[in-house]
Amino acid sequence: MRGPIAPPQVPLAASRAEAFADLVQDSVERLERRWPQLADIDFLVLEVPHLDGRSFNDEAVPLGGTIAAREGRPARVVIYRRPVEIRTKGRDERAALVHEVVVEQVAELLGLTPETVDPRYGED
């Protein structure tokens, strides 16, 4: 009988997109301990930012963004997977950059500094 190499809950079975979404979720859970109001914010992962006819040089491509709450819709934090992946090598470096982007976007939504949202911001 043939089956999968590993059960679905084992990271080996996770796609790159799923593994990235897990990094975002880990970061959000870490911040929710300090900021319980984050439970009211939707966190999304998109492949790339929508350019709307604009062109970006490598430095200007956004890694994340925010959408303010409106008309019964919660605020949203968006993390762009491909730009983050391109700027990192390995899971640890990727996890650190994901957390940095999440912290920056949460800070923007809450009107705070990143250092207030996560006192360890910028230490990595």
MODELLER restraints for C-alpha pairs under 7 A, 6 or more apart:
rsr = mdl.restraints
at = mdl.atoms
rsr.add(forms.Gaussian(group=physical.xy_distance, feature=features.Distance(at['CA:6:A'], at['CA:12:A']), mean=6.65, stdev=0.5))
rsr.add(forms.Gaussian(group=physical.xy_distance, feature=features.Distance(at['CA:6:A'], at['CA:13:A']), mean=6.22, stdev=0.5))
rsr.add(forms.Gaussian(group=physical.xy_distance, feature=features.Distance(at['CA:7:A'], at['CA:13:A']), mean=6.84, stdev=0.5))
rsr.add(forms.Gaussian(group=physical.xy_distance, feature=features.Distance(at['CA:21:A'], at['CA:45:A']), mean=6.54, stdev=0.5))
rsr.add(forms.Gaussian(group=physical.xy_distance, feature=features.Distance(at['CA:23:A'], at['CA:95:A']), mean=5.82, stdev=0.5))
rsr.add(forms.Gaussian(group=physical.xy_distance, feature=features.Distance(at['CA:23:A'], at['CA:98:A']), mean=6.88, stdev=0.5))
rsr.add(forms.Gaussian(group=physical.xy_distance, feature=features.Distance(at['CA:24:A'], at['CA:98:A']), mean=6.32, stdev=0.5))
rsr.add(forms.Gaussian(group=physical.xy_distance, feature=features.Distance(at['CA:27:A'], at['CA:99:A']), mean=5.32, stdev=0.5))
rsr.add(forms.Gaussian(group=physical.xy_distance, feature=features.Distance(at['CA:32:A'], at['CA:38:A']), mean=5.84, stdev=0.5))
rsr.add(forms.Gaussian(group=physical.xy_distance, feature=features.Distance(at['CA:40:A'], at['CA:74:A']), mean=6.50, stdev=0.5))
rsr.add(forms.Gaussian(group=physical.xy_distance, feature=features.Distance(at['CA:41:A'], at['CA:74:A']), mean=5.70, stdev=0.5))
rsr.add(forms.Gaussian(group=physical.xy_distance, feature=features.Distance(at['CA:41:A'], at['CA:75:A']), mean=5.13, stdev=0.5))
rsr.add(forms.Gaussian(group=physical.xy_distance, feature=features.Distance(at['CA:41:A'], at['CA:76:A']), mean=5.54, stdev=0.5))
rsr.add(forms.Gaussian(group=physical.xy_distance, feature=features.Distance(at['CA:42:A'], at['CA:74:A']), mean=6.53, stdev=0.5))
rsr.add(forms.Gaussian(group=physical.xy_distance, feature=features.Distance(at['CA:42:A'], at['CA:75:A']), mean=6.29, stdev=0.5))
rsr.add(forms.Gaussian(group=physical.xy_distance, feature=features.Distance(at['CA:42:A'], at['CA:76:A']), mean=4.64, stdev=0.5))
rsr.add(forms.Gaussian(group=physical.xy_distance, feature=features.Distance(at['CA:42:A'], at['CA:77:A']), mean=6.29, stdev=0.5))
rsr.add(forms.Gaussian(group=physical.xy_distance, feature=features.Distance(at['CA:43:A'], at['CA:76:A']), mean=5.72, stdev=0.5))
rsr.add(forms.Gaussian(group=physical.xy_distance, feature=features.Distance(at['CA:43:A'], at['CA:77:A']), mean=4.84, stdev=0.5))
rsr.add(forms.Gaussian(group=physical.xy_distance, feature=features.Distance(at['CA:43:A'], at['CA:78:A']), mean=5.96, stdev=0.5))
rsr.add(forms.Gaussian(group=physical.xy_distance, feature=features.Distance(at['CA:44:A'], at['CA:77:A']), mean=6.17, stdev=0.5))
rsr.add(forms.Gaussian(group=physical.xy_distance, feature=features.Distance(at['CA:44:A'], at['CA:78:A']), mean=4.76, stdev=0.5))
rsr.add(forms.Gaussian(group=physical.xy_distance, feature=features.Distance(at['CA:44:A'], at['CA:79:A']), mean=6.30, stdev=0.5))
rsr.add(forms.Gaussian(group=physical.xy_distance, feature=features.Distance(at['CA:45:A'], at['CA:78:A']), mean=5.69, stdev=0.5))
rsr.add(forms.Gaussian(group=physical.xy_distance, feature=features.Distance(at['CA:45:A'], at['CA:79:A']), mean=4.93, stdev=0.5))
rsr.add(forms.Gaussian(group=physical.xy_distance, feature=features.Distance(at['CA:45:A'], at['CA:80:A']), mean=5.88, stdev=0.5))
rsr.add(forms.Gaussian(group=physical.xy_distance, feature=features.Distance(at['CA:45:A'], at['CA:81:A']), mean=6.43, stdev=0.5))
rsr.add(forms.Gaussian(group=physical.xy_distance, feature=features.Distance(at['CA:46:A'], at['CA:78:A']), mean=6.86, stdev=0.5))
rsr.add(forms.Gaussian(group=physical.xy_distance, feature=features.Distance(at['CA:46:A'], at['CA:79:A']), mean=6.30, stdev=0.5))
rsr.add(forms.Gaussian(group=physical.xy_distance, feature=features.Distance(at['CA:46:A'], at['CA:80:A']), mean=4.99, stdev=0.5))
rsr.add(forms.Gaussian(group=physical.xy_distance, feature=features.Distance(at['CA:46:A'], at['CA:81:A']), mean=6.08, stdev=0.5))
rsr.add(forms.Gaussian(group=physical.xy_distance, feature=features.Distance(at['CA:47:A'], at['CA:80:A']), mean=5.39, stdev=0.5))
rsr.add(forms.Gaussian(group=physical.xy_distance, feature=features.Distance(at['CA:47:A'], at['CA:81:A']), mean=4.95, stdev=0.5))
rsr.add(forms.Gaussian(group=physical.xy_distance, feature=features.Distance(at['CA:47:A'], at['CA:82:A']), mean=5.53, stdev=0.5))
rsr.add(forms.Gaussian(group=physical.xy_distance, feature=features.Distance(at['CA:48:A'], at['CA:80:A']), mean=5.13, stdev=0.5))
rsr.add(forms.Gaussian(group=physical.xy_distance, feature=features.Distance(at['CA:48:A'], at['CA:81:A']), mean=6.48, stdev=0.5))
rsr.add(forms.Gaussian(group=physical.xy_distance, feature=features.Distance(at['CA:48:A'], at['CA:82:A']), mean=5.91, stdev=0.5))
rsr.add(forms.Gaussian(group=physical.xy_distance, feature=features.Distance(at['CA:48:A'], at['CA:83:A']), mean=6.78, stdev=0.5))
rsr.add(forms.Gaussian(group=physical.xy_distance, feature=features.Distance(at['CA:49:A'], at['CA:62:A']), mean=6.97, stdev=0.5))
rsr.add(forms.Gaussian(group=physical.xy_distance, feature=features.Distance(at['CA:49:A'], at['CA:80:A']), mean=6.30, stdev=0.5))
rsr.add(forms.Gaussian(group=physical.xy_distance, feature=features.Distance(at['CA:63:A'], at['CA:79:A']), mean=6.06, stdev=0.5))
rsr.add(forms.Gaussian(group=physical.xy_distance, feature=features.Distance(at['CA:63:A'], at['CA:80:A']), mean=5.24, stdev=0.5))
rsr.add(forms.Gaussian(group=physical.xy_distance, feature=features.Distance(at['CA:63:A'], at['CA:83:A']), mean=5.91, stdev=0.5))
rsr.add(forms.Gaussian(group=physical.xy_distance, feature=features.Distance(at['CA:63:A'], at['CA:84:A']), mean=6.02, stdev=0.5))
rsr.add(forms.Gaussian(group=physical.xy_distance, feature=features.Distance(at['CA:63:A'], at['CA:101:A']), mean=6.78, stdev=0.5))
rsr.add(forms.Gaussian(group=physical.xy_distance, feature=features.Distance(at['CA:64:A'], at['CA:78:A']), mean=5.27, stdev=0.5))
rsr.add(forms.Gaussian(group=physical.xy_distance, feature=features.Distance(at['CA:64:A'], at['CA:79:A']), mean=4.25, stdev=0.5))
rsr.add(forms.Gaussian(group=physical.xy_distance, feature=features.Distance(at['CA:64:A'], at['CA:80:A']), mean=5.52, stdev=0.5))
rsr.add(forms.Gaussian(group=physical.xy_distance, feature=features.Distance(at['CA:64:A'], at['CA:101:A']), mean=6.33, stdev=0.5))
rsr.add(forms.Gaussian(group=physical.xy_distance, feature=features.Distance(at['CA:64:A'], at['CA:105:A']), mean=6.89, stdev=0.5))
rsr.add(forms.Gaussian(group=physical.xy_distance, feature=features.Distance(at['CA:65:A'], at['CA:77:A']), mean=5.91, stdev=0.5))
rsr.add(forms.Gaussian(group=physical.xy_distance, feature=features.Distance(at['CA:65:A'], at['CA:78:A']), mean=5.10, stdev=0.5))
rsr.add(forms.Gaussian(group=physical.xy_distance, feature=features.Distance(at['CA:65:A'], at['CA:79:A']), mean=6.64, stdev=0.5))
rsr.add(forms.Gaussian(group=physical.xy_distance, feature=features.Distance(at['CA:65:A'], at['CA:105:A']), mean=6.25, stdev=0.5))
rsr.add(forms.Gaussian(group=physical.xy_distance, feature=features.Distance(at['CA:66:A'], at['CA:76:A']), mean=5.59, stdev=0.5))
rsr.add(forms.Gaussian(group=physical.xy_distance, feature=features.Distance(at['CA:66:A'], at['CA:77:A']), mean=4.59, stdev=0.5))
rsr.add(forms.Gaussian(group=physical.xy_distance, feature=features.Distance(at['CA:66:A'], at['CA:78:A']), mean=6.02, stdev=0.5))
rsr.add(forms.Gaussian(group=physical.xy_distance, feature=features.Distance(at['CA:66:A'], at['CA:105:A']), mean=6.24, stdev=0.5))
rsr.add(forms.Gaussian(group=physical.xy_distance, feature=features.Distance(at['CA:66:A'], at['CA:109:A']), mean=6.88, stdev=0.5))
rsr.add(forms.Gaussian(group=physical.xy_distance, feature=features.Distance(at['CA:67:A'], at['CA:75:A']), mean=5.62, stdev=0.5))
rsr.add(forms.Gaussian(group=physical.xy_distance, feature=features.Distance(at['CA:67:A'], at['CA:76:A']), mean=4.97, stdev=0.5))
rsr.add(forms.Gaussian(group=physical.xy_distance, feature=features.Distance(at['CA:67:A'], at['CA:77:A']), mean=6.50, stdev=0.5))
rsr.add(forms.Gaussian(group=physical.xy_distance, feature=features.Distance(at['CA:68:A'], at['CA:75:A']), mean=4.62, stdev=0.5))
rsr.add(forms.Gaussian(group=physical.xy_distance, feature=features.Distance(at['CA:68:A'], at['CA:76:A']), mean=6.54, stdev=0.5))
rsr.add(forms.Gaussian(group=physical.xy_distance, feature=features.Distance(at['CA:69:A'], at['CA:75:A']), mean=3.86, stdev=0.5))
rsr.add(forms.Gaussian(group=physical.xy_distance, feature=features.Distance(at['CA:77:A'], at['CA:105:A']), mean=6.37, stdev=0.5))
rsr.add(forms.Gaussian(group=physical.xy_distance, feature=features.Distance(at['CA:85:A'], at['CA:94:A']), mean=6.66, stdev=0.5))
rsr.add(forms.Gaussian(group=physical.xy_distance, feature=features.Distance(at['CA:88:A'], at['CA:94:A']), mean=5.34, stdev=0.5))
rsr.add(forms.Gaussian(group=physical.xy_distance, feature=features.Distance(at['CA:100:A'], at['CA:121:A']), mean=6.80, stdev=0.5))
rsr.add(forms.Gaussian(group=physical.xy_distance, feature=features.Distance(at['CA:103:A'], at['CA:114:A']), mean=5.83, stdev=0.5))
rsr.add(forms.Gaussian(group=physical.xy_distance, feature=features.Distance(at['CA:103:A'], at['CA:117:A']), mean=6.48, stdev=0.5))
rsr.add(forms.Gaussian(group=physical.xy_distance, feature=features.Distance(at['CA:103:A'], at['CA:118:A']), mean=6.82, stdev=0.5))
rsr.add(forms.Gaussian(group=physical.xy_distance, feature=features.Distance(at['CA:104:A'], at['CA:114:A']), mean=5.39, stdev=0.5))
rsr.add(forms.Gaussian(group=physical.xy_distance, feature=features.Distance(at['CA:107:A'], at['CA:113:A']), mean=5.53, stdev=0.5))
rsr.add(forms.Gaussian(group=physical.xy_distance, feature=features.Distance(at['CA:107:A'], at['CA:114:A']), mean=5.25, stdev=0.5))
rsr.add(forms.Gaussian(group=physical.xy_distance, feature=features.Distance(at['CA:107:A'], at['CA:117:A']), mean=6.07, stdev=0.5))
rsr.add(forms.Gaussian(group=physical.xy_distance, feature=features.Distance(at['CA:114:A'], at['CA:121:A']), mean=6.43, stdev=0.5))
rsr.add(forms.Gaussian(group=physical.xy_distance, feature=features.Distance(at['CA:115:A'], at['CA:121:A']), mean=5.41, stdev=0.5))
